[in-house]
Amino acid sequence: MAEPQQNTEPAHGVAEDDSPPRASRLSAAVCWLQLRIGLGSVVFLLIGAIFGVTFSVVTPPFWGHDEITQFGRTYQVAHGGFLPQRIPDSRGVSYGGQIPVSIDALMGYALRDYSRKPQEPAPLSAGHAAYDRLGSAPVGSATKPMWFTNTAAYSAIPYVPAVAGLWLATAVGADVGNTVLLTRLAGLLAYLLIVGFALRALRGYRVQWLAFTVAVLPITLFQAGTVTADTITNALAILVSCLLVKGLFLDARLSRTEVAAALVATIALPLSKPTYVLLAMLVALIPARQYGFRGWLRWIPWCCAILGAALFAVWMKIASPTGDGMGLMREPAQWHSVRPGDQLHQILGHPWHFIDVFTHSIWLRDGEWFTQFFGQLGFAYVDVPGLSILACLLAFAVSVGIAERLSATQLRTALVALAIAASVAMIYVTLYMSFSPVGYYLIDGVQGRYFVPLAVAGVAVLLRWVPLRLTNSQGKTPVRGPAITIIVATVLALVAAIIKYHFMVWGSNL
């Protein structure tokens, strides 16, 4: 994005020692923000903080995506349990850990509450009273075993901010409700800082608004406002994508801080969610000159990419036994039908059957995945309103239309495209093996939110290959008007999503 020029000449008819006009001061402030932080980053921090906190407060405790089991894993990591822990369970293979009895009481109530599914037009929740009562209880020291096989498979990396929030809650003696809230807000703060830094890396470029649009989707801010490993996964994926766009597609030099961030993210992202290991490894495609590396130092990004892939493989080996217990997430008749080894044998032995299953899955679920990409909010399964989707699509169209013409080589662009396609395939194969019964008629468990981390890099490939851009009557790409349009559309999408979520969950009483 072009930087505004500061006017150093005194205004006509005003003495040089007079205080500058308000318009000049505003222009100077905007210029400083754009130069030092980036307007996209500043607007993101404001919008992300306002709506992220709103989602944290409006969403009932443990109503986020897998938030019960995500919190259980957070508590385990906070108390030194870094590896998956097998627990006794008469139903079959199970993993989990200990959780305070008082927190478990709130978890149990939340599970029963969002599982009721009352008939319309009744609110999805039973009201605030029980949450306030159970949330006001002290955490206490008494614990009980808890099942969370699905999140036991995650490493400790994506839970670090939530763990810090949990430690803070413990240090101040917070009750159950405030413990959950502080844990949520700690993850949100980490998301704001990481993504804010990522957008700052693109200051001065119009493509920053594409990354901004992805970062403030209703689904991303909803997840950032709840306890989930996806908060840090999304943040790291956006960081990697922004640095990839800057160093590879814009052919721009990375600062020392950005170089360090790229190398750390290359290692951390595969340990946050294994399906994005190929996205993380793409930082090795950034030319060495953009890192400022010469001689043998040019191999540092490749070494970090290989190290990230190796740690990914090690953790997959450690966490692989948890796959045998994933069937317990299904209805009782299917508890023992999810067998990753048998499913892999089925895929390799009958590849055409898998392709047929994949095709059926698209025809049966593609509409759901599309809506979920913008927002299916938590385990209340509240779809964002059509107005939110339309506003997000407008923001996407404008941000894509004003982006720079990208300049990566055709070979490196093709490699990025192949990595994105392979990452999408990994999402489907992973869920077919780890969540779908053997020989099932579709790939179960796929959700549109899983494609959000791939959005920035995926659209960057399209921008490299499709040269169409928006221009004004002078043939120039405008900046201010499109940026305002994107911001207004984003705010509209988020306001509509929050109003609908509140209405669906709590009813019409504000």
Phi, psi and omega in degrees: 000131183297139182276134178295142181271131179280131179277115182265354180274142177292147180294151181300128176083008180241130181294150184295334182272358176287155176294143184295150178301158181300320180299321180293320179295319178296317179297321179294321179294317178298317179300317180295316179298316181295321182288318187269322187240319185101131183296321179300319180293318180297313180296321178299314182298320179292308182293317181298319180292314183297308186278331175296315177296321179299315177298320180299321183279319184286326183286125178301152178307130174069021176265003176286178180294114181053029188293331177298307182286330176295320178293321178302316178294322177300314181297321179296313179297321181298337180250026171088006180270083185276333183259154176302137183242122179286137178235152179294139178200122182292343182281336182150200182298128182216147176231151180175213181184193182269149177216143177303141182300321182293322177290321178298326179296318177291321177300314181298319179293316180300318179299315179294324184291310182281353176269352184294319183051064181295159181288141177300146008261023182295146176299153181290332180260163179272002178115176186279337193304308183293323178294320178295318181294310181289328180288336180278356180287146174292152182295313178075172183255346180289134182232168176213158180292147180225140178272126169208059180302321185295326179264347175298339180285349180274146174286176182283343188305308184289353182261000185303310179297317179297323177298318178299320177295322178293320176298318179297317179300319179294319183295325182267001179070037182293149175284183186299312183298316180288333174296315177297316182295315179296323178295319176298312185294329177295318176296319178299316179300316178298319178299315180298317182292314182293311182289323175302318176295319180299316179291327177298326179298335181260012179299144184089353178239140180291337181294348176302331183287337173294311178297322177302315182299320178291319186293337183247019172304146179307321182292322182289319179286328175298314180293323178296334180269004177234172182273112179197149176294340181293338179301307181286326177301310179298318181297314180294323179295318177294321177299309179301316183295318180296317179290326175295316178299316182292310186282326184261306187278332177260353178055046182245152182284136175273143174288169180298319179295320179293324176298312179299319180296319180297317182291320178293317181295328178299327179273321187283325185297314178297334178276348177276315176207114189301333184294347181253023181297322181291324176299317180297322183288347182293342179297340177291342179280346177294127182305143183301328181296332179284339172276341187082020182265141175227161178060223183291341180295338181297345181271356181301313178300322178294320178296319179293321178296318178294319178298317178299318178293323180292316178295324174302314181295320180296314181293323177299323177294319180293318187272351186302325179299337181294338180298332180290346181254003184291338180298338180291350175279349181264180178295154186308324181295343183245015184304322185251020182266347179266104182229098186306319180297314179294324180292321177296318177299322178296318181294314183288325181280334182224068184297326180292329176295319179296318178298321178295319178296317178300316179297315178299321181298320180295312182296326184274333190233359188298325178296320178295316181298322179298311179296318182295334177300324179272328175159109160244105199275099172069193183275009163279346180054045178272114176285139176296152183293160178303327178300320179296317180296316179298318180295319178295319178297321176298315179298319177297313183299316181290317181295324176290320184293331183262359183295154177297161170281121189275159194229018178295153177295157180299322181295311182291325175297318179296323178294321176296316180299318179295321179295320178295315179298318179294325178294320176299316179298322179296324177300313182293313182295318180299315181286331176292324181279323190259350183225338183267138175301153181301127179073018183297156187282347176213168176275105187270149175095353178291135177228146184301333181295340180291343182266351181301316180299341181264357191293313185296311180294321180296316179291328177300322176298314179297321178296327178291324185267340180249111187277356184296134178218162177278138175223159176267190184293341177269004180080012180255152177278117180288160182236305188298309181301309177300322179297317178297319179300315180297316181295314180297316179298320179296313180298318179300315180299317183288319178298313180298319180296317181291319179298315180295317181299315180298317180297316183291323185273313188254348183096190186278350181280122180277000000 
